[in-house]
Amino acid sequence: MGALPKKRQSNARQGNRRAHHKVKLPQLTICKQCRQPRLSHHVCPNCGSYRGRQVLTIKARGSED
């Protein structure tokens, strides 16, 4: 059996421990090609470019063919 605490932790200490468990907003940057928001260090989902060069070919939206 592992180590067990001798005393119960108070609600204040529990809250202090969980202070860093909050949800963070994603860090968005503006794409230099299409000026749409994208995640940092990721390929732009709108135009498919990354660091000034075309990486993905994006199909036109709405076409299912």
N, CA, C and O atoms as a Tripos MOL2 file, in Angstrom:
@<TRIPOS>MOLECULE
protein
  260   259    65     0     0
PROTEIN
NO_CHARGES

@<TRIPOS>ATOM
      1 N           0.8460   -1.1730    0.0000 N.3       1 MET1
      2 CA          0.0000    0.0000    0.0000 C.3       1 MET1
      3 C           0.8930    1.2380    0.0000 C.2       1 MET1
      4 O           1.9450    1.2580    0.6380 O.2       1 MET1
      5 N           0.4630    2.2570   -0.7170 N.am      2 GLY2
      6 CA          1.2580    3.4730   -0.8300 C.3       2 GLY2
      7 C           1.1040    4.3980    0.3510 C.2       2 GLY2
      8 O           0.4200    4.0820    1.3240 O.2       2 GLY2
      9 N           1.7420    5.5350    0.2550 N.am      3 ALA3
     10 CA          1.6860    6.5350    1.3180 C.3       3 ALA3
     11 C           0.2980    7.1710    1.3660 C.2       3 ALA3
     12 O          -0.3170    7.4170    0.3280 O.2       3 ALA3
     13 N          -0.1820    7.4320    2.5670 N.am      4 LEU4
     14 CA         -1.4840    8.0430    2.7650 C.3       4 LEU4
     15 C          -1.3170    9.3180    3.5920 C.2       4 LEU4
     16 O          -0.4620    9.3630    4.4760 O.2       4 LEU4
     17 N          -2.1190   10.3580    3.3230 N.am      5 PRO5
     18 CA         -2.0030   11.5850    4.1060 C.3       5 PRO5
     19 C          -2.5050   11.3840    5.5350 C.2       5 PRO5
     20 O          -3.4810   10.6690    5.7630 O.2       5 PRO5
     21 N          -1.8280   12.0220    6.4950 N.am      6 LYS6
     22 CA         -2.2370   11.9140    7.8940 C.3       6 LYS6
     23 C          -3.4240   12.8140    8.1980 C.2       6 LYS6
     24 O          -4.2650   12.4680    9.0270 O.2       6 LYS6
     25 N          -3.5030   13.9620    7.5410 N.am      7 LYS7
     26 CA         -4.5870   14.9180    7.7860 C.3       7 LYS7
     27 C          -5.2730   15.2630    6.4710 C.2       7 LYS7
     28 O          -4.6850   15.1660    5.3940 O.2       7 LYS7
     29 N          -6.5110   15.6600    6.5880 N.am      8 ARG8
     30 CA         -7.2780   16.1000    5.4210 C.3       8 ARG8
     31 C          -6.8020   17.4850    4.9970 C.2       8 ARG8
     32 O          -6.5190   18.3360    5.8390 O.2       8 ARG8
     33 N          -6.7150   17.7080    3.6680 N.am      9 GLN9
     34 CA         -6.3550   19.0310    3.1630 C.3       9 GLN9
     35 C          -7.5720   19.9330    3.1800 C.2       9 GLN9
     36 O          -8.6680   19.5080    2.8130 O.2       9 GLN9
     37 N          -7.3920   21.1700    3.6010 N.am     10 SER10
     38 CA         -8.5030   22.1150    3.6800 C.3      10 SER10
     39 C          -8.9530   22.5170    2.2680 C.2      10 SER10
     40 O          -8.2560   22.2970    1.2770 O.2      10 SER10
     41 N         -10.1450   23.1140    2.2250 N.am     11 ASN11
     42 CA        -10.6820   23.5400    0.9310 C.3      11 ASN11
     43 C          -9.8200   24.6300    0.3150 C.2      11 ASN11
     44 O          -9.6870   24.6800   -0.9080 O.2      11 ASN11
     45 N          -9.2340   25.5010    1.1170 N.am     12 ALA12
     46 CA         -8.3800   26.5680    0.5960 C.3      12 ALA12
     47 C          -7.1320   25.9840   -0.0600 C.2      12 ALA12
     48 O          -6.7530   26.4110   -1.1500 O.2      12 ALA12
     49 N          -6.4980   25.0260    0.5810 N.am     13 ARG13
     50 CA         -5.3110   24.3970   -0.0110 C.3      13 ARG13
     51 C          -5.6790   23.6050   -1.2630 C.2      13 ARG13
     52 O          -4.9180   23.5650   -2.2300 O.2      13 ARG13
     53 N          -6.8250   22.9920   -1.2360 N.am     14 GLN14
     54 CA         -7.2890   22.2530   -2.4150 C.3      14 GLN14
     55 C          -7.5010   23.2120   -3.5760 C.2      14 GLN14
     56 O          -7.1410   22.8980   -4.7100 O.2      14 GLN14
     57 N          -8.0860   24.3850   -3.3050 N.am     15 GLY15
     58 CA         -8.2870   25.3790   -4.3500 C.3      15 GLY15
     59 C          -6.9700   25.9180   -4.8710 C.2      15 GLY15
     60 O          -6.8340   26.1490   -6.0730 O.2      15 GLY15
     61 N          -5.9860   26.1280   -3.9860 N.am     16 ASN16
     62 CA         -4.6700   26.6040   -4.4090 C.3      16 ASN16
     63 C          -3.9890   25.5810   -5.3150 C.2      16 ASN16
     64 O          -3.3210   25.9570   -6.2780 O.2      16 ASN16
     65 N          -4.1490   24.3130   -5.0200 N.am     17 ARG17
     66 CA         -3.5370   23.2670   -5.8330 C.3      17 ARG17
     67 C          -4.1760   23.2200   -7.2180 C.2      17 ARG17
     68 O          -3.5010   22.9690   -8.2160 O.2      17 ARG17
     69 N          -5.4750   23.4630   -7.2670 N.am     18 ARG18
     70 CA         -6.2000   23.3750   -8.5360 C.3      18 ARG18
     71 C          -6.2300   24.6970   -9.2970 C.2      18 ARG18
     72 O          -6.9360   24.8060  -10.2990 O.2      18 ARG18
     73 N          -5.4940   25.6870   -8.8530 N.am     19 ALA19
     74 CA         -5.5250   27.0090   -9.4840 C.3      19 ALA19
     75 C          -5.0030   26.9610  -10.9160 C.2      19 ALA19
     76 O          -5.3760   27.8070  -11.7280 O.2      19 ALA19
     77 N          -4.1580   26.0040  -11.2420 N.am     20 HIS20
     78 CA         -3.5690   25.9140  -12.5770 C.3      20 HIS20
     79 C          -4.3380   24.9640  -13.4880 C.2      20 HIS20
     80 O          -3.8870   24.6960  -14.6020 O.2      20 HIS20
     81 N          -5.4760   24.4520  -13.0530 N.am     21 HIS21
     82 CA         -6.2300   23.4890  -13.8460 C.3      21 HIS21
     83 C          -7.2710   24.1530  -14.7260 C.2      21 HIS21
     84 O          -8.1550   23.4710  -15.2450 O.2      21 HIS21
     85 N          -7.1930   25.4630  -14.9090 N.am     22 LYS22
     86 CA         -8.2030   26.1700  -15.6890 C.3      22 LYS22
     87 C          -7.9900   25.9260  -17.1840 C.2      22 LYS22
     88 O          -6.8930   25.5730  -17.6170 O.2      22 LYS22
     89 N          -9.0430   26.1190  -17.9540 N.am     23 VAL23
     90 CA         -8.9820   25.9570  -19.4030 C.3      23 VAL23
     91 C          -8.4140   27.2380  -19.9930 C.2      23 VAL23
     92 O          -8.8590   28.3360  -19.6590 O.2      23 VAL23
     93 N          -7.4210   27.0910  -20.8780 N.am     24 LYS24
     94 CA         -6.7890   28.2420  -21.4950 C.3      24 LYS24
     95 C          -7.3210   28.4280  -22.9100 C.2      24 LYS24
     96 O          -7.6500   27.4560  -23.5900 O.2      24 LYS24
     97 N          -7.4030   29.6830  -23.3500 N.am     25 LEU25
     98 CA         -7.8180   29.9720  -24.7120 C.3      25 LEU25
     99 C          -6.6980   29.6100  -25.6790 C.2      25 LEU25
    100 O          -5.5250   29.7590  -25.3350 O.2      25 LEU25
    101 N          -7.0280   29.1380  -26.8800 N.am     26 PRO26
    102 CA         -5.9760   28.8190  -27.8450 C.3      26 PRO26
    103 C          -5.2630   30.0810  -28.3100 C.2      26 PRO26
    104 O          -5.8890   31.1300  -28.4590 O.2      26 PRO26
    105 N          -3.9600   29.9850  -28.5390 N.am     27 GLN27
    106 CA         -3.1640   31.1110  -29.0010 C.3      27 GLN27
    107 C          -3.3050   31.2220  -30.5160 C.2      27 GLN27
    108 O          -2.7190   30.4420  -31.2660 O.2      27 GLN27
    109 N          -4.0850   32.1930  -30.9460 N.am     28 LEU28
    110 CA         -4.3400   32.3710  -32.3760 C.3      28 LEU28
    111 C          -3.4340   33.4620  -32.9360 C.2      28 LEU28
    112 O          -3.1500   34.4530  -32.2630 O.2      28 LEU28
    113 N          -2.9860   33.2680  -34.1730 N.am     29 THR29
    114 CA         -2.2370   34.2760  -34.9130 C.3      29 THR29
    115 C          -2.9430   34.4940  -36.2470 C.2      29 THR29
    116 O          -3.8290   33.7250  -36.6190 O.2      29 THR29
    117 N          -2.5540   35.5240  -36.9510 N.am     30 ILE30
    118 CA         -3.1480   35.8510  -38.2390 C.3      30 ILE30
    119 C          -2.2850   35.2370  -39.3390 C.2      30 ILE30
    120 O          -1.0670   35.4110  -39.3530 O.2      30 ILE30
    121 N          -2.9210   34.5270  -40.2500 N.am     31 CYS31
    122 CA         -2.2150   33.9400  -41.3940 C.3      31 CYS31
    123 C          -1.7430   35.0630  -42.3120 C.2      31 CYS31
    124 O          -2.5040   35.9840  -42.6110 O.2      31 CYS31
    125 N          -0.4960   34.9910  -42.7570 N.am     32 LYS32
    126 CA          0.0580   36.0400  -43.6090 C.3      32 LYS32
    127 C          -0.4810   35.9650  -45.0330 C.2      32 LYS32
    128 O          -0.4310   36.9550  -45.7630 O.2      32 LYS32
    129 N          -0.9970   34.8010  -45.4390 N.am     33 GLN33
    130 CA         -1.5030   34.6460  -46.8040 C.3      33 GLN33
    131 C          -2.9550   35.1220  -46.9140 C.2      33 GLN33
    132 O          -3.2810   35.9500  -47.7640 O.2      33 GLN33
    133 N          -3.8240   34.5890  -46.0470 N.am     34 CYS34
    134 CA         -5.2560   34.8380  -46.1990 C.3      34 CYS34
    135 C          -5.8420   35.7040  -45.0870 C.2      34 CYS34
    136 O          -7.0320   36.0180  -45.1230 O.2      34 CYS34
    137 N          -5.0400   36.0960  -44.1050 N.am     35 ARG35
    138 CA         -5.4670   36.9700  -43.0060 C.3      35 ARG35
    139 C          -6.5690   36.3620  -42.1420 C.2      35 ARG35
    140 O          -7.3510   37.0920  -41.5320 O.2      35 ARG35
    141 N          -6.6360   35.0450  -42.0860 N.am     36 GLN36
    142 CA         -7.5990   34.3620  -41.2320 C.3      36 GLN36
    143 C          -6.8890   33.8950  -39.9630 C.2      36 GLN36
    144 O          -5.6890   33.6280  -40.0050 O.2      36 GLN36
    145 N          -7.6020   33.7890  -38.8300 N.am     37 PRO37
    146 CA         -6.9530   33.3000  -37.6070 C.3      37 PRO37
    147 C          -6.6040   31.8180  -37.7290 C.2      37 PRO37
    148 O          -7.3620   31.0280  -38.2930 O.2      37 PRO37
    149 N          -5.4390   31.4590  -37.1860 N.am     38 ARG38
    150 CA         -5.0030   30.0620  -37.1780 C.3      38 ARG38
    151 C          -4.2100   29.8250  -35.9080 C.2      38 ARG38
    152 O          -3.7940   30.7800  -35.2520 O.2      38 ARG38
    153 N          -3.9950   28.5710  -35.5500 N.am     39 LEU39
    154 CA         -3.1880   28.2260  -34.3910 C.3      39 LEU39
    155 C          -1.7140   28.4540  -34.6960 C.2      39 LEU39
    156 O          -1.2660   28.2470  -35.8230 O.2      39 LEU39
    157 N          -0.9700   28.8790  -33.6930 N.am     40 SER40
    158 CA          0.4610   29.0860  -33.8720 C.3      40 SER40
    159 C           1.1400   27.7540  -34.1660 C.2      40 SER40
    160 O           0.7660   26.7270  -33.6000 O.2      40 SER40
    161 N           2.1320   27.7690  -35.0440 N.am     41 HIS41
    162 CA          2.9190   26.5950  -35.4330 C.3      41 HIS41
    163 C           2.0700   25.4990  -36.0510 C.2      41 HIS41
    164 O           2.3960   24.3190  -35.9250 O.2      41 HIS41
    165 N           0.9750   25.8760  -36.7220 N.am     42 HIS42
    166 CA          0.1130   24.9250  -37.4140 C.3      42 HIS42
    167 C          -0.1470   25.4310  -38.8310 C.2      42 HIS42
    168 O          -0.0400   26.6240  -39.1120 O.2      42 HIS42
    169 N          -0.4890   24.5040  -39.7060 N.am     43 VAL43
    170 CA         -0.8620   24.8580  -41.0750 C.3      43 VAL43
    171 C          -2.2000   25.5860  -41.0260 C.2      43 VAL43
    172 O          -3.0840   25.2210  -40.2510 O.2      43 VAL43
    173 N          -2.3450   26.6080  -41.8490 N.am     44 CYS44
    174 CA         -3.5980   27.3680  -41.9060 C.3      44 CYS44
    175 C          -4.6930   26.4720  -42.4830 C.2      44 CYS44
    176 O          -4.5290   25.9480  -43.5850 O.2      44 CYS44
    177 N          -5.8020   26.2840  -41.7720 N.am     45 PRO45
    178 CA         -6.8610   25.4280  -42.3090 C.3      45 PRO45
    179 C          -7.6300   26.0840  -43.4470 C.2      45 PRO45
    180 O          -8.3420   25.4020  -44.1840 O.2      45 PRO45
    181 N          -7.4970   27.3890  -43.5990 N.am     46 ASN46
    182 CA         -8.2390   28.0910  -44.6410 C.3      46 ASN46
    183 C          -7.5270   28.0310  -45.9910 C.2      46 ASN46
    184 O          -8.1530   27.7380  -47.0090 O.2      46 ASN46
    185 N          -6.2030   28.3100  -46.0040 N.am     47 CYS47
    186 CA         -5.4930   28.3530  -47.2900 C.3      47 CYS47
    187 C          -4.4470   27.2460  -47.4360 C.2      47 CYS47
    188 O          -3.9830   27.0040  -48.5500 O.2      47 CYS47
    189 N          -4.0600   26.5690  -46.3560 N.am     48 GLY48
    190 CA         -3.1270   25.4530  -46.4390 C.3      48 GLY48
    191 C          -1.6700   25.8580  -46.4910 C.2      48 GLY48
    192 O          -0.8330   25.0500  -46.8910 O.2      48 GLY48
    193 N          -1.3330   27.0760  -46.1020 N.am     49 SER49
    194 CA          0.0660   27.5110  -46.1460 C.3      49 SER49
    195 C           0.6790   27.4600  -44.7480 C.2      49 SER49
    196 O          -0.0130   27.5730  -43.7360 O.2      49 SER49
    197 N           1.9940   27.2870  -44.7300 N.am     50 TYR50
    198 CA          2.7500   27.2820  -43.4770 C.3      50 TYR50
    199 C           4.1120   27.9040  -43.7330 C.2      50 TYR50
    200 O           4.8590   27.4360  -44.5910 O.2      50 TYR50
    201 N           4.4360   28.9450  -43.0020 N.am     51 ARG51
    202 CA          5.7010   29.6630  -43.0900 C.3      51 ARG51
    203 C           5.9830   30.1450  -44.5110 C.2      51 ARG51
    204 O           7.1100   30.0500  -44.9960 O.2      51 ARG51
    205 N           4.9530   30.6620  -45.1680 N.am     52 GLY52
    206 CA          5.1300   31.2830  -46.4650 C.3      52 GLY52
    207 C           5.1190   30.3530  -47.6570 C.2      52 GLY52
    208 O           5.3090   30.8130  -48.7830 O.2      52 GLY52
    209 N           4.9050   29.0650  -47.4570 N.am     53 ARG53
    210 CA          4.8520   28.1560  -48.6020 C.3      53 ARG53
    211 C           3.6060   27.2880  -48.5120 C.2      53 ARG53
    212 O           3.0850   27.0400  -47.4250 O.2      53 ARG53
    213 N           3.1370   26.8290  -49.6660 N.am     54 GLN54
    214 CA          1.9260   26.0210  -49.7440 C.3      54 GLN54
    215 C           2.2480   24.5850  -49.3320 C.2      54 GLN54
    216 O           3.1290   23.9480  -49.9100 O.2      54 GLN54
    217 N           1.5320   24.0870  -48.3380 N.am     55 VAL55
    218 CA          1.7870   22.7430  -47.8130 C.3      55 VAL55
    219 C           0.6340   21.8000  -48.1550 C.2      55 VAL55
    220 O           0.8600   20.6470  -48.5230 O.2      55 VAL55
    221 N          -0.5910   22.2850  -48.0360 N.am     56 LEU56
    222 CA         -1.7690   21.4720  -48.3090 C.3      56 LEU56
    223 C          -2.5650   22.0890  -49.4420 C.2      56 LEU56
    224 O          -2.5620   23.3060  -49.6310 O.2      56 LEU56
    225 N          -3.2480   21.2350  -50.1980 N.am     57 THR57
    226 CA         -4.2030   21.7410  -51.1810 C.3      57 THR57
    227 C          -5.5780   21.6460  -50.5560 C.2      57 THR57
    228 O          -6.0030   20.5720  -50.1300 O.2      57 THR57
    229 N          -6.2690   22.7630  -50.5030 N.am     58 ILE58
    230 CA         -7.5770   22.8430  -49.8730 C.3      58 ILE58
    231 C          -8.6400   22.8370  -50.9610 C.2      58 ILE58
    232 O          -8.6070   23.6460  -51.8890 O.2      58 ILE58
    233 N          -9.6030   21.8890  -50.8280 N.am     59 LYS59
    234 CA        -10.7070   21.8340  -51.7830 C.3      59 LYS59
    235 C         -11.6610   22.9830  -51.5000 C.2      59 LYS59
    236 O         -11.7160   23.4900  -50.3790 O.2      59 LYS59
    237 N         -12.4150   23.3950  -52.5210 N.am     60 ALA60
    238 CA        -13.3990   24.4570  -52.3440 C.3      60 ALA60
    239 C         -14.4810   23.9770  -51.3900 C.2      60 ALA60
    240 O         -14.9170   22.8270  -51.4490 O.2      60 ALA60
    241 N         -14.9050   24.8700  -50.5150 N.am     61 ARG61
    242 CA        -15.9400   24.4920  -49.5480 C.3      61 ARG61
    243 C         -17.2720   24.3570  -50.2480 C.2      61 ARG61
    244 O         -17.5890   25.1100  -51.1680 O.2      61 ARG61
    245 N         -18.0580   23.3740  -49.7930 N.am     62 GLY62
    246 CA        -19.3770   23.1650  -50.3420 C.3      62 GLY62
    247 C         -19.4250   22.1310  -51.4490 C.2      62 GLY62
    248 O         -20.5020   21.6330  -51.7770 O.2      62 GLY62
    249 N         -18.2850   21.7980  -52.0310 N.am     63 SER63
    250 CA        -18.2900   20.7790  -53.0860 C.3      63 SER63
    251 C         -18.0400   19.4210  -52.4600 C.2      63 SER63
    252 O         -17.0240   19.2080  -51.7980 O.2      63 SER63
    253 N         -18.9580   18.5190  -52.6680 N.am     64 GLU64
    254 CA        -18.8620   17.1910  -52.0840 C.3      64 GLU64
    255 C         -18.2250   16.1980  -53.0260 C.2      64 GLU64
    256 O         -17.9920   15.0580  -52.6250 O.2      64 GLU64
    257 N         -17.9320   16.5700  -54.2540 N.am     65 ASP65
    258 CA        -17.4020   15.6390  -55.2480 C.3      65 ASP65
    259 C         -15.9540   15.3240  -54.9900 C.2      65 ASP65
    260 O         -15.3480   14.5530  -55.7340 O.2      65 ASP65
@<TRIPOS>BOND
     1     1     2 1
     2     2     3 1
     3     3     4 2
     4     3     5 am
     5     5     6 1
     6     6     7 1
     7     7     8 2
     8     7     9 am
     9     9    10 1
    10    10    11 1
    11    11    12 2
    12    11    13 am
    13    13    14 1
    14    14    15 1
    15    15    16 2
    16    15    17 am
    17    17    18 1
    18    18    19 1
    19    19    20 2
    20    19    21 am
    21    21    22 1
    22    22    23 1
    23    23    24 2
    24    23    25 am
    25    25    26 1
    26    26    27 1
    27    27    28 2
    28    27    29 am
    29    29    30 1
    30    30    31 1
    31    31    32 2
    32    31    33 am
    33    33    34 1
    34    34    35 1
    35    35    36 2
    36    35    37 am
    37    37    38 1
    38    38    39 1
    39    39    40 2
    40    39    41 am
    41    41    42 1
    42    42    43 1
    43    43    44 2
    44    43    45 am
    45    45    46 1
    46    46    47 1
    47    47    48 2
    48    47    49 am
    49    49    50 1
    50    50    51 1
    51    51    52 2
    52    51    53 am
    53    53    54 1
    54    54    55 1
    55    55    56 2
    56    55    57 am
    57    57    58 1
    58    58    59 1
    59    59    60 2
    60    59    61 am
    61    61    62 1
    62    62    63 1
    63    63    64 2
    64    63    65 am
    65    65    66 1
    66    66    67 1
    67    67    68 2
    68    67    69 am
    69    69    70 1
    70    70    71 1
    71    71    72 2
    72    71    73 am
    73    73    74 1
    74    74    75 1
    75    75    76 2
    76    75    77 am
    77    77    78 1
    78    78    79 1
    79    79    80 2
    80    79    81 am
    81    81    82 1
    82    82    83 1
    83    83    84 2
    84    83    85 am
    85    85    86 1
    86    86    87 1
    87    87    88 2
    88    87    89 am
    89    89    90 1
    90    90    91 1
    91    91    92 2
    92    91    93 am
    93    93    94 1
    94    94    95 1
    95    95    96 2
    96    95    97 am
    97    97    98 1
    98    98    99 1
    99    99   100 2
   100    99   101 am
   101   101   102 1
   102   102   103 1
   103   103   104 2
   104   103   105 am
   105   105   106 1
   106   106   107 1
   107   107   108 2
   108   107   109 am
   109   109   110 1
   110   110   111 1
   111   111   112 2
   112   111   113 am
   113   113   114 1
   114   114   115 1
   115   115   116 2
   116   115   117 am
   117   117   118 1
   118   118   119 1
   119   119   120 2
   120   119   121 am
   121   121   122 1
   122   122   123 1
   123   123   124 2
   124   123   125 am
   125   125   126 1
   126   126   127 1
   127   127   128 2
   128   127   129 am
   129   129   130 1
   130   130   131 1
   131   131   132 2
   132   131   133 am
   133   133   134 1
   134   134   135 1
   135   135   136 2
   136   135   137 am
   137   137   138 1
   138   138   139 1
   139   139   140 2
   140   139   141 am
   141   141   142 1
   142   142   143 1
   143   143   144 2
   144   143   145 am
   145   145   146 1
   146   146   147 1
   147   147   148 2
   148   147   149 am
   149   149   150 1
   150   150   151 1
   151   151   152 2
   152   151   153 am
   153   153   154 1
   154   154   155 1
   155   155   156 2
   156   155   157 am
   157   157   158 1
   158   158   159 1
   159   159   160 2
   160   159   161 am
   161   161   162 1
   162   162   163 1
   163   163   164 2
   164   163   165 am
   165   165   166 1
   166   166   167 1
   167   167   168 2
   168   167   169 am
   169   169   170 1
   170   170   171 1
   171   171   172 2
   172   171   173 am
   173   173   174 1
   174   174   175 1
   175   175   176 2
   176   175   177 am
   177   177   178 1
   178   178   179 1
   179   179   180 2
   180   179   181 am
   181   181   182 1
   182   182   183 1
   183   183   184 2
   184   183   185 am
   185   185   186 1
   186   186   187 1
   187   187   188 2
   188   187   189 am
   189   189   190 1
   190   190   191 1
   191   191   192 2
   192   191   193 am
   193   193   194 1
   194   194   195 1
   195   195   196 2
   196   195   197 am
   197   197   198 1
   198   198   199 1
   199   199   200 2
   200   199   201 am
   201   201   202 1
   202   202   203 1
   203   203   204 2
   204   203   205 am
   205   205   206 1
   206   206   207 1
   207   207   208 2
   208   207   209 am
   209   209   210 1
   210   210   211 1
   211   211   212 2
   212   211   213 am
   213   213   214 1
   214   214   215 1
   215   215   216 2
   216   215   217 am
   217   217   218 1
   218   218   219 1
   219   219   220 2
   220   219   221 am
   221   221   222 1
   222   222   223 1
   223   223   224 2
   224   223   225 am
   225   225   226 1
   226   226   227 1
   227   227   228 2
   228   227   229 am
   229   229   230 1
   230   230   231 1
   231   231   232 2
   232   231   233 am
   233   233   234 1
   234   234   235 1
   235   235   236 2
   236   235   237 am
   237   237   238 1
   238   238   239 1
   239   239   240 2
   240   239   241 am
   241   241   242 1
   242   242   243 1
   243   243   244 2
   244   243   245 am
   245   245   246 1
   246   246   247 1
   247   247   248 2
   248   247   249 am
   249   249   250 1
   250   250   251 1
   251   251   252 2
   252   251   253 am
   253   253   254 1
   254   254   255 1
   255   255   256 2
   256   255   257 am
   257   257   258 1
   258   258   259 1
   259   259   260 2
@<TRIPOS>SUBSTRUCTURE
     1 MET1         2 RESIDUE 1 A MET
     2 GLY2         6 RESIDUE 1 A GLY
     3 ALA3        10 RESIDUE 1 A ALA
     4 LEU4        14 RESIDUE 1 A LEU
     5 PRO5        18 RESIDUE 1 A PRO
     6 LYS6        22 RESIDUE 1 A LYS
     7 LYS7        26 RESIDUE 1 A LYS
     8 ARG8        30 RESIDUE 1 A ARG
     9 GLN9        34 RESIDUE 1 A GLN
    10 SER10       38 RESIDUE 1 A SER
    11 ASN11       42 RESIDUE 1 A ASN
    12 ALA12       46 RESIDUE 1 A ALA
    13 ARG13       50 RESIDUE 1 A ARG
    14 GLN14       54 RESIDUE 1 A GLN
    15 GLY15       58 RESIDUE 1 A GLY
    16 ASN16       62 RESIDUE 1 A ASN
    17 ARG17       66 RESIDUE 1 A ARG
    18 ARG18       70 RESIDUE 1 A ARG
    19 ALA19       74 RESIDUE 1 A ALA
    20 HIS20       78 RESIDUE 1 A HIS
    21 HIS21       82 RESIDUE 1 A HIS
    22 LYS22       86 RESIDUE 1 A LYS
    23 VAL23       90 RESIDUE 1 A VAL
    24 LYS24       94 RESIDUE 1 A LYS
    25 LEU25       98 RESIDUE 1 A LEU
    26 PRO26      102 RESIDUE 1 A PRO
    27 GLN27      106 RESIDUE 1 A GLN
    28 LEU28      110 RESIDUE 1 A LEU
    29 THR29      114 RESIDUE 1 A THR
    30 ILE30      118 RESIDUE 1 A ILE
    31 CYS31      122 RESIDUE 1 A CYS
    32 LYS32      126 RESIDUE 1 A LYS
    33 GLN33      130 RESIDUE 1 A GLN
    34 CYS34      134 RESIDUE 1 A CYS
    35 ARG35      138 RESIDUE 1 A ARG
    36 GLN36      142 RESIDUE 1 A GLN
    37 PRO37      146 RESIDUE 1 A PRO
    38 ARG38      150 RESIDUE 1 A ARG
    39 LEU39      154 RESIDUE 1 A LEU
    40 SER40      158 RESIDUE 1 A SER
    41 HIS41      162 RESIDUE 1 A HIS
    42 HIS42      166 RESIDUE 1 A HIS
    43 VAL43      170 RESIDUE 1 A VAL
    44 CYS44      174 RESIDUE 1 A CYS
    45 PRO45      178 RESIDUE 1 A PRO
    46 ASN46      182 RESIDUE 1 A ASN
    47 CYS47      186 RESIDUE 1 A CYS
    48 GLY48      190 RESIDUE 1 A GLY
    49 SER49      194 RESIDUE 1 A SER
    50 TYR50      198 RESIDUE 1 A TYR
    51 ARG51      202 RESIDUE 1 A ARG
    52 GLY52      206 RESIDUE 1 A GLY
    53 ARG53      210 RESIDUE 1 A ARG
    54 GLN54      214 RESIDUE 1 A GLN
    55 VAL55      218 RESIDUE 1 A VAL
    56 LEU56      222 RESIDUE 1 A LEU
    57 THR57      226 RESIDUE 1 A THR
    58 ILE58      230 RESIDUE 1 A ILE
    59 LYS59      234 RESIDUE 1 A LYS
    60 ALA60      238 RESIDUE 1 A ALA
    61 ARG61      242 RESIDUE 1 A ARG
    62 GLY62      246 RESIDUE 1 A GLY
    63 SER63      250 RESIDUE 1 A SER
    64 GLU64      254 RESIDUE 1 A GLU
    65 ASP65      258 RESIDUE 1 A ASP
